[in-house]
Amino acid sequence: MSAVTDPAFWIPAVGAVAFTIDDWDEKVSDWAIDHHPLFGSEDGADRASDIFEAALGVAALTTFIVAPEDERRRGPLRDTYLYRGLVELGAFGASTGVAELLKETVDRRKPDSLFVEASFPSGHVTESSSFRTLLSRNVARLDPSPAARITAEAGSQVTLGLVAWARIEAGEHFPSDVLAGAAIGNFVTAFIHDFLLGQPEDIDLGVEVQQGTVMAGVTLRF
């Protein structure tokens, strides 16, 4: 499925593994906290991560509102704003739920704390990655020009990268934490979104009444 082959999933996933080699996680994190090259301070980085995450959220919501319904889909899963909104909200909630479950399971110490064990994965980046994925899907519905689509994709990726780096510079997460969050947010959101909002020919629903018995069936094509 596209969620597995999407570079927005496997590139950060591979990167998260790579950063565990030879203590690169700790080295990059320590350097970022000591130098604050982009945001100037931990507080500045913390505020920046909130701002950039909010920007992606607003962009995802705006494109959801302006993206048209798909008139080809009919039946119980017809493409309406209500159905699509529930799917996108569910995809976002599922991705953040997975991140929170991993936080509680892994119990990794945050770089700037001796006591807080909620570093892996980054919740901010997971949420931002989910927003970016929904934004990408909604933009595709608008059938933009190639230049407009590239601009939207590049802008959202850069913004996600800024959220990720801000969390490192704020001393909240190691590089592997933010990369894992990016991978999780994209994969879970894309999987649910594409499974429930794929092309109409990907899902067939059938309801048949035989001798007083109602029979329903779902056919999925991958």
C-alpha positions as CSV (number, residue, x, y, z in Angstrom):
1,M,0.0,0.0,0.0
2,S,1.1,3.6,-0.5
3,A,1.5,4.1,3.3
4,V,4.4,1.6,3.2
5,T,6.1,2.8,0.1
6,D,5.7,6.6,0.8
7,P,9.2,8.1,1.3
8,A,7.6,10.3,4.0
9,F,7.4,7.1,6.0
10,W,10.4,5.0,5.2
11,I,13.0,7.8,5.0
12,P,12.5,9.0,8.6
13,A,12.0,5.4,9.7
14,V,15.5,4.5,8.4
15,G,16.9,7.8,9.7
16,A,15.6,7.0,13.2
17,V,17.5,3.7,13.2
18,A,20.6,5.3,11.8
19,F,20.8,7.8,14.6
20,T,21.1,5.0,17.1
21,I,24.5,4.1,15.7
22,D,27.6,5.4,17.5
23,D,25.7,7.7,19.9
24,W,24.7,10.1,17.1
25,D,21.5,10.7,18.9
26,E,23.2,12.1,22.0
27,K,25.9,13.9,20.0
28,V,23.4,15.9,17.8
29,S,21.1,16.5,20.7
30,D,23.9,17.9,23.0
31,W,25.2,20.1,20.1
32,A,21.8,21.5,19.4
33,I,21.1,22.3,23.1
34,D,24.5,23.9,23.6
35,H,24.5,26.1,20.5
36,H,20.8,26.8,19.7
37,P,21.8,27.5,16.0
38,L,18.3,28.2,14.7
39,F,16.0,29.5,17.5
40,G,18.4,31.0,20.0
41,S,17.2,29.3,23.1
42,E,15.3,26.3,24.5
43,D,12.3,28.6,25.2
44,G,12.4,30.0,21.7
45,A,12.6,26.6,20.1
46,D,9.7,25.4,22.3
47,R,7.5,28.3,21.1
48,A,8.5,27.8,17.5
49,S,7.5,24.1,17.5
50,D,4.0,25.1,18.7
51,I,3.7,27.8,16.1
52,F,4.9,25.6,13.2
53,E,2.7,22.7,14.3
54,A,-0.3,25.0,14.5
55,A,0.4,26.3,11.0
56,L,0.3,22.8,9.6
57,G,-2.9,22.1,11.5
58,V,-4.5,25.3,10.1
59,A,-3.4,24.4,6.6
60,A,-4.8,20.8,6.9
61,L,-8.1,22.2,8.1
62,T,-8.3,24.8,5.4
63,T,-7.6,22.4,2.6
64,F,-10.2,20.0,4.0
65,I,-12.8,22.7,3.8
66,V,-12.0,23.8,0.3
67,A,-11.4,20.3,-1.2
68,P,-14.4,19.0,-3.1
69,E,-16.4,15.9,-2.4
70,D,-15.8,13.0,-4.8
71,E,-19.1,12.6,-6.7
72,R,-18.1,9.2,-8.0
73,R,-18.5,7.5,-4.6
74,R,-22.0,6.4,-3.8
75,G,-23.7,4.2,-1.2
76,P,-23.0,3.9,2.6
77,L,-19.4,5.1,2.2
78,R,-20.2,8.0,-0.2
79,D,-17.8,10.8,-0.1
80,T,-19.3,13.6,2.0
81,Y,-17.6,16.3,4.1
82,L,-19.0,14.5,7.2
83,Y,-17.6,11.1,6.3
84,R,-14.3,12.6,5.2
85,G,-14.0,14.7,8.3
86,L,-14.6,11.7,10.5
87,V,-12.0,9.7,8.7
88,E,-9.4,12.5,8.9
89,L,-10.1,13.1,12.5
90,G,-9.9,9.4,13.2
91,A,-6.6,9.1,11.4
92,F,-5.1,11.9,13.3
93,G,-6.4,10.5,16.6
94,A,-5.0,7.0,15.8
95,S,-1.6,8.3,15.0
96,T,-1.3,10.4,18.2
97,G,-2.7,7.4,20.2
98,V,0.1,5.1,18.8
99,A,2.6,7.8,19.8
100,E,1.3,8.0,23.3
101,L,1.2,4.2,23.7
102,L,4.9,4.0,22.6
103,K,5.8,6.8,25.0
104,E,4.4,4.8,27.9
105,T,5.9,1.6,26.7
106,V,9.5,2.8,25.9
107,D,9.9,5.2,28.8
108,R,12.9,7.0,27.2
109,R,14.4,9.9,29.2
110,K,14.1,13.3,27.6
111,P,17.5,14.9,26.9
112,D,17.0,17.8,29.3
113,S,15.5,15.9,32.1
114,L,16.6,13.3,34.6
115,F,13.1,12.3,35.5
116,V,10.7,12.7,32.6
117,E,10.5,9.5,30.5
118,A,8.4,10.4,27.6
119,S,10.9,11.1,24.9
120,F,10.1,8.4,22.3
121,P,8.5,9.3,19.9
122,S,7.9,13.0,19.7
123,G,4.2,13.8,20.1
124,H,4.6,17.3,18.5
125,V,6.2,15.7,15.4
126,T,3.7,12.9,15.2
127,E,0.9,15.3,15.2
128,S,2.6,17.6,12.7
129,S,3.4,14.7,10.4
130,S,-0.3,13.6,10.6
131,F,-1.4,17.2,9.7
132,R,1.1,17.2,6.8
133,T,-0.2,13.9,5.4
134,L,-3.8,15.1,5.5
135,L,-2.8,18.4,3.9
136,S,-1.1,16.4,1.1
137,R,-4.2,14.3,0.5
138,N,-6.5,17.3,0.6
139,V,-4.3,19.3,-1.9
140,A,-4.4,16.3,-4.3
141,R,-8.3,16.6,-4.3
142,L,-8.0,20.1,-5.6
143,D,-6.2,18.8,-8.7
144,P,-3.5,21.6,-8.6
145,S,-0.9,22.3,-11.2
146,P,2.4,20.4,-10.8
147,A,4.1,23.6,-9.7
148,A,1.4,24.3,-7.1
149,R,1.5,20.7,-5.8
150,I,5.3,20.7,-5.5
151,T,5.2,24.0,-3.7
152,A,2.6,22.7,-1.2
153,E,4.5,19.5,-0.6
154,A,7.8,21.3,-0.2
155,G,6.4,23.9,2.1
156,S,4.7,21.4,4.4
157,Q,7.8,19.2,4.5
158,V,10.0,22.2,5.4
159,T,7.5,23.2,8.1
160,L,7.5,19.6,9.5
161,G,11.3,19.7,9.5
162,L,11.3,22.9,11.5
163,V,9.0,21.4,14.1
164,A,11.3,18.4,14.4
165,W,14.5,20.5,14.7
166,A,12.8,22.8,17.2
167,R,11.9,19.9,19.5
168,I,15.6,18.8,19.4
169,E,16.9,22.3,20.0
170,A,14.4,22.7,22.9
171,G,16.0,19.7,24.6
172,E,12.7,17.8,24.5
173,H,13.7,15.0,22.1
174,F,16.6,13.2,20.5
175,P,16.8,13.0,16.6
176,S,15.6,9.5,16.5
177,D,12.5,10.5,18.6
178,V,11.4,13.2,16.0
179,L,12.2,11.0,13.0
180,A,10.2,8.1,14.5
181,G,7.3,10.6,15.2
182,A,7.4,11.7,11.5
183,A,7.3,8.1,10.3
184,I,4.4,7.1,12.7
185,G,2.4,10.2,11.9
186,N,2.6,9.7,8.2
187,F,2.1,5.9,8.2
188,V,-0.9,5.6,10.5
189,T,-2.6,8.6,9.0
190,A,-2.0,7.6,5.4
191,F,-3.0,4.0,6.0
192,I,-6.4,4.9,7.6
193,H,-7.1,7.7,5.2
194,D,-6.3,5.7,2.0
195,F,-8.0,2.6,3.3
196,L,-11.3,4.5,3.9
197,L,-11.0,7.2,1.3
198,G,-9.3,5.4,-1.6
199,Q,-10.6,5.6,-5.1
200,P,-14.2,4.5,-5.4
201,E,-13.3,1.4,-7.5
202,D,-11.1,0.2,-4.5
203,I,-14.1,-0.5,-2.3
204,D,-17.3,-2.4,-3.2
205,L,-20.3,-2.6,-0.8
206,G,-23.1,-5.0,-1.4
207,V,-26.4,-5.5,0.4
208,E,-28.8,-8.3,-0.6
209,V,-32.0,-9.7,0.8
210,Q,-32.6,-13.4,0.4
211,Q,-35.6,-15.2,1.9
212,G,-36.0,-12.6,4.6
213,T,-32.2,-12.6,5.5
214,V,-30.2,-9.5,4.9
215,M,-26.7,-10.2,3.6
216,A,-24.0,-7.6,3.4
217,G,-20.5,-7.8,1.9
218,V,-17.4,-5.6,1.5
219,T,-14.8,-6.2,-1.2
220,L,-11.5,-4.4,-0.9
221,R,-8.8,-4.3,-3.7
222,F,-5.2,-3.4,-3.0
